[in-house]
C-alpha cells in the first residue's frame, strides 16, 4: 500500500491493498468521493486524501491542515494507512457481494 503503483482502473480494492492508489482514483472518477472525503476529513481533522499522478504511476497522498506539504503513503502510520484502505474498500464503486474484514480495528485510534 505504501509503494508507488502503476495506475489502472480498479473498482475493487485487492485483498492485500497493493492497488490502494488505483482503487482510490477509481472511486474519485467513478464512485462517490464525497462520502470518502468526508470520512477522511472527520477522522484526521480536515485532512484530505488525493492521488499524485506522475505519468502512469499513482501515489497516495494525505494533505493535513497546517503542514507544509502532503504526506506520501510511505510516511503514514500503519493505522492511518489501514483506515484509508478500509475507506477505499467500503466506498468502492462496485462493492463485492460479500466483504469480510478481519479485525478492522487493529492499529486504529478509537
SVG drawing of the C-alpha trace seen along z (x, -y; Angstrom):
<svg xmlns="http://www.w3.org/2000/svg" viewBox="-24 -26 32 39">
<polyline fill="none" stroke="black" stroke-width="0.4" points="0.0,0.0 2.9,-2.3 4.5,-1.9 4.0,-4.0 1.8,-1.9 1.0,-1.6 -2.3,-3.3 -5.2,-1.1 -8.9,-1.2 -9.6,0.7 -13.2,0.8 -12.5,3.2 -9.5,3.0 -7.3,6.1 -7.3,8.4 -3.8,7.1 -4.4,3.5 -1.5,3.4 -3.6,1.4 -4.8,-1.2 -3.9,-4.3 -5.6,-3.0 -8.7,-2.0 -9.0,-5.5 -8.5,-7.1 -11.2,-4.9 -13.5,-5.9 -12.8,-9.6 -13.6,-9.2 -16.5,-6.7 -17.8,-6.4 -19.0,-8.8 -15.8,-10.5 -17.8,-12.9 -18.5,-10.4 -15.0,-9.0 -13.5,-12.6 -15.9,-13.5 -14.8,-10.4 -11.1,-11.2 -11.7,-14.9 -13.6,-13.8 -11.0,-11.3 -8.0,-13.4 -9.0,-17.0 -9.8,-18.3 -7.2,-16.2 -7.8,-15.1 -6.5,-12.1 -5.6,-12.6 -3.7,-10.6 -0.5,-12.1 -0.4,-11.0 3.0,-11.1 2.8,-9.5 1.4,-6.1 2.3,-6.0 -0.1,-6.7 0.8,-7.5 -1.5,-8.0 -1.0,-11.4 -2.6,-12.8 -2.8,-16.6 -3.0,-17.6 -4.1,-21.1 -1.1,-23.2 1.5,-21.1 3.8,-22.4 3.3,-19.5 1.2,-16.4 2.5,-13.2 3.1,-10.2 1.8,-6.8 5.4,-5.8 5.3,-8.4 1.9,-7.5 1.4,-5.3 0.0,-1.8 -3.3,-2.9 -3.7,-5.8 -2.9,-3.8 -5.2,-1.0 -8.1,-3.5 -7.6,-4.9 -7.6,-1.3 -10.8,-0.5 -12.5,-3.5 -11.3,-2.5 -12.9,0.9 -16.1,-0.4 -16.6,-3.2 -15.9,-1.0 -18.0,-2.0 -18.6,1.8 -18.8,3.3 -18.5,7.1 -21.4,9.2 -19.5,10.3 -16.9,8.2 -15.1,9.8 -13.0,7.6 -10.6,9.5 -10.1,7.4 -10.5,4.0 -9.9,2.1 -6.3,3.2 -4.0,0.2 -6.9,-2.3 -7.5,-5.0 -11.0,-4.8"/>
</svg>
